[in-house]
């Protein structure tokens, strides 16, 4: 019986050897050539994102350095890796029986796997051909592939492949990428101390990463040095001279707020270029100086417990800065491009654009008085009414009743159509309260709309990528501006700019003044849940939003306070290097828009009037003062007779609040002036903002 078992065991052993030999032979025949493995890039795509000035913003995906031939790899690097990962590398045939036996003994002694038995060759096989799953089947495949690699390639070739492909953390694959990432230079000039830090990373790249925990990396390097001494790779004096504590690790740039921009821009690559796996460089529109200013402005002004977002667009739609929240690490949600919130009176841009396009002028007079529209009774924040006001004053003071009257006269669907025309996506209700900004919108869309007004009524499409190229310089994509689409006539945009400028000069947006011409509008929603300011100056349009993600009220938040101040703190440095530009607030209409008398005779002198700004100064000769006094000369520009405290905004509905105090006595009016309306549902009469 014993003899039979012996022979059965011998036959099984021989059959196993034959099966192993066949498996290794087949694997060897199927292995790629050495040249193919050197050129192989199957670890994912590396994307280097660059700012408008070419500065590297962030490197995403795996990072690959130059391929370093064996003879150019520093001996210290080769010795350090062998000492710490596979001290019998030169003596085994791909699998180390001693290492396997030691690993099994530790497993039996401790009851768990605490020590691996994989050789450098096995690790190379796993990195190139297998996954990291810890199964018996995977270990068998790993061993067969390791034997095949050692049969097909020399020890030096195996070590070269390993050192150029192994992962060292921080996205770096290979010693050259690791050296550049952590030390700022290529791998051929690596010192002994640097080599020990790199070699120590293989065991646990995330735990010993120099950029994450430099002290842990140096402590691990000391272990590597001691191992090299114990195995005879270096002398004790050489180890003492290496001293990893003196190694300077290159700090990584903080990529906090920049990631909001890259998360928005990079998915667009799917539509810009054909699919590729090769490394690429992506040049973007982001201005690092403006991005830094935006980050500081949002974090300095956003109320405690709230979030803030900012988008800055150049004349052609190039995104120069984008902040999606106060801290990217704690919240990846991009409130500049993803969040949909109610804009409050910032939405009145579309109300007044429709009014101006219909033929109204900034000087057109309307009456601020109680009004009822389909059972809805809009109220002003001050609970009072100002009587006759010009369109310019009504916009500057953000008077709700005037917006409601415009909507009722022109049709609320007309206002919605204007918003869609300027790039506002999604459904916009045509209920009367929509004129006060009850529709959900995105900050980037609202900023785009204001940018179109700044662009003389021509549409603006936000974009973030200017060029994409491979690392060898082959251009895959280059941005070209789309055909300009005229949204409103130039004189409508000019008159709208007049209103926006007045809102900053003497209205609710005075906190946004920066010492040069600014045009913009505030927005505040019910119970101070959202605060907005969107405006433009010197060709740069910036939108700011603040609020809580859970839409709870924030005491004191109004568009004319924190958002306008954030706009000021950003725009002041952002446009400091740009020339001061006055606004063209009056543009002559074409002949077919003029009255017959004007077509024939012009003005009283028979000479066409020159282009002038809001104060009557000729644009061609207007002197530009960088200090730019906000108040125009007396008598030359609209001077609202009533002043409100800075930041006060007449643009909210206050649903569910006690009835307002009785308004001051008004002159007798003809009852026919105020149309009667049937009783309305309370929810329709006092619409609650949904955010």
Buried (B, 14 or more C-beta within 10 A) or exposed (E): EEEEEEEEEEEEEEEEEEEBEEBBEEBBEEBEEBEEBBEEEEBEBBBBBBBBEEEEBBBBBBBBBBBBEBEEBBEBBBBBBBBBBBBBBEEBEBBBEEBBEEBEEBBEEEEEEEEBBBBBBBBBBBBBBBEEEEEEEBBEBBBBBBBBBBBBBEBEBBBBBBBBBBBBBBBBBBBBBBBBBBBEEBBBEBBBBBBBBBBBBBBEBEBBBBBBBBEBBBBBBBBBBBBBBEBEBBEEEBBEEBBBEEBEBBEBEEBBBBBBBBBBBBEBBEEBBEEEEEBBBBBBBBBBBBBBBBBBBBBEBBBEEBBBBBBBBBBBBBBBBBBBBBEBEEBEBBBBBBBBBBBBBBBBBBBBBBBBBEEBEBEBEBBBBBBBBBBBBBBBBBEBBBEEBBBBBBBBBBBBBBBBBBBBEBEBEBBBBBBBBBBBEEEBEBBBBBBBBBBBBBBBBBBBBBBBBBBBBBBBBBBBBBBBBEEEEEEBBEBEEEEBEEBBBBBBBBBBBBBBBBBBBBBBBBBBBBBBBBBBBBBBBBBBBBBBBBBBBBBBBBBBBBBBBEBEBBEEBBBBBBBBBBBBBBBBBBBBEEEBBBBBBBBBEEEEEEEEEEEEEEEEEEEEEEBBBBBEBEBEEEEEEEEBEBEBEEEEBBEBEEEBEEBBBBBBBBBEEEEEEEEEEEEEEEEEEEEEEEEBEEEEBBBEBEB
